[in-house]
Amino acid sequence: MLIESGFAQITQALLWPVLILVALGFVYALWSAGATLMDALLRRRGRRLLRATPDCGLEQLELQVVRQLEPARLLGRVGPLLGLIATMVPLGPALQQVAAGQGHQALAVFGSAFSGVVLAMTAAALALVVYSVRRRWLLAELLDIKKERGWA
């Protein structure tokens, strides 16, 4: 019983940090989607996303690509996990409330639990779209730079 109560306390302590991460992930996903739309407009005008200075080598350009893609990739993979945690943590106490005959109190907990997973999944979906679009753009630019410099 001591281990179970310890696990329950640790789990409850994780709820607020996870909810904060879900909120931050959602805000970042919206921001990166907007930035991607702006970059789409600028790309139509001929602007590149990669900053290729004359002394910039291939490895530096590849690292630049990874650095630009990594936050969206990470959010796309970790977002659903955070959503699952945000859902599962409140469900334990809510099920105990249902078992104790306090169904109305449990309904409020269920609503907040599911809103966490919806925000996390929305953030992950946006991040994966941003990742896919930006990856295609950056790899095409990298290929163009390779051809321009005779590296291909």
C-alpha positions in Angstrom: 0.0 0.0 0.0 2.9 2.4 0.7 4.2 2.0 -2.8 0.7 2.5 -4.3 0.1 5.7 -2.3 3.6 6.9 -3.3 2.9 6.3 -6.9 -0.5 8.1 -6.6 1.2 11.1 -5.1 3.9 11.2 -7.7 1.3 10.9 -10.4 -0.8 13.7 -9.0 2.3 15.9 -8.8 2.9 15.3 -12.5 -0.5 16.7 -13.6 0.2 20.4 -13.5 3.7 20.2 -15.2 2.1 18.1 -17.9 -0.8 20.4 -18.4 1.6 23.4 -18.6 3.6 21.5 -21.2 0.4 20.7 -23.2 -0.5 24.4 -23.1 3.0 25.4 -24.2 3.0 22.8 -26.9 -0.4 24.0 -28.2 0.8 27.6 -28.3 4.0 26.6 -30.1 2.1 24.6 -32.6 -0.1 27.5 -33.5 2.9 29.8 -33.7 4.9 27.5 -35.9 1.9 26.9 -38.2 1.6 30.7 -38.6 5.3 31.0 -39.2 5.1 28.3 -41.8 2.3 30.1 -43.6 4.4 33.3 -43.6 7.4 31.4 -44.9 5.2 30.0 -47.7 4.4 33.5 -48.8 8.0 34.6 -48.6 9.2 31.5 -50.5 6.9 32.4 -53.3 8.8 35.7 -53.5 12.1 33.8 -53.7 13.3 33.8 -50.1 15.2 30.8 -48.8 14.8 29.2 -45.4 18.4 28.1 -45.2 21.1 30.7 -44.6 23.9 29.5 -46.8 26.9 31.8 -46.4 29.7 31.3 -48.9 31.9 29.7 -46.2 29.1 27.4 -44.9 29.9 23.7 -45.5 27.5 20.9 -46.2 27.6 19.6 -42.6 26.6 23.1 -41.3 23.7 23.3 -43.7 22.5 19.8 -42.7 22.8 20.8 -39.0 20.7 23.9 -39.8 18.0 21.7 -41.4 17.9 19.4 -38.3 17.7 22.4 -35.9 14.8 23.9 -37.8 12.9 20.7 -37.9 13.6 19.2 -34.5 11.1 21.2 -32.4 8.1 20.3 -34.6 9.2 16.7 -34.9 9.6 16.4 -31.1 6.2 18.0 -30.4 4.6 15.7 -33.0 5.9 12.7 -31.1 5.8 13.8 -27.5 2.4 15.7 -27.7 0.2 12.6 -27.8 2.2 11.1 -24.8 1.6 14.3 -22.8 -2.1 14.1 -23.8 -2.3 10.6 -22.5 -0.8 11.5 -19.2 -3.1 14.6 -18.9 -6.0 12.2 -19.5 -5.0 9.3 -17.3 -3.9 11.2 -14.2 -7.3 12.6 -13.4 -9.2 9.5 -14.3 -8.0 7.5 -11.2 -9.6 9.9 -8.7 -12.7 10.3 -11.0 -13.3 6.6 -11.1 -13.0 6.5 -7.3 -15.6 9.2 -7.1 -17.9 7.2 -9.4 -17.5 4.2 -7.2 -18.3 6.3 -4.1 -21.5 7.5 -5.8 -20.3 11.0 -6.6 -21.0 10.9 -10.3 -21.5 14.6 -10.8 -18.1 15.5 -9.4 -16.5 12.8 -11.5 -18.1 14.3 -14.7 -16.2 17.6 -14.2 -13.0 15.7 -13.9 -13.7 13.7 -17.1 -14.3 16.9 -19.0 -11.0 18.5 -18.0 -9.1 15.2 -18.6 -10.4 14.9 -22.2 -9.7 18.6 -23.0 -6.0 18.0 -22.2 -5.8 15.1 -24.7 -7.7 17.1 -27.4 -5.2 20.1 -27.1 -2.2 17.8 -27.1 -3.4 15.8 -30.1 -4.2 19.1 -32.0 -0.7 20.4 -31.2 0.8 17.1 -32.4 -1.2 17.2 -35.6 -0.2 20.8 -36.4 3.4 20.0 -35.5 3.5 17.0 -37.8 2.1 19.0 -40.7 4.6 21.8 -40.1 7.4 19.2 -39.9 6.4 17.6 -43.2 6.0 20.8 -45.1 9.2 22.4 -43.8 11.2 19.1 -44.3 10.2 19.1 -47.9 11.1 22.7 -48.4 14.4 22.5 -46.6 15.6 19.3 -48.3 14.7 20.9 -51.7 16.7 24.0 -50.8 19.6 21.8 -49.6 19.6 20.0 -52.9 19.6 23.3 -54.8 22.5 24.6 -52.8 24.4 21.3 -53.4 23.9 21.7 -57.1 24.9 25.4 -57.1 28.1 24.6 -55.2 29.0 21.5 -57.2 28.6 19.2 -54.2 26.0 16.9 -55.8 
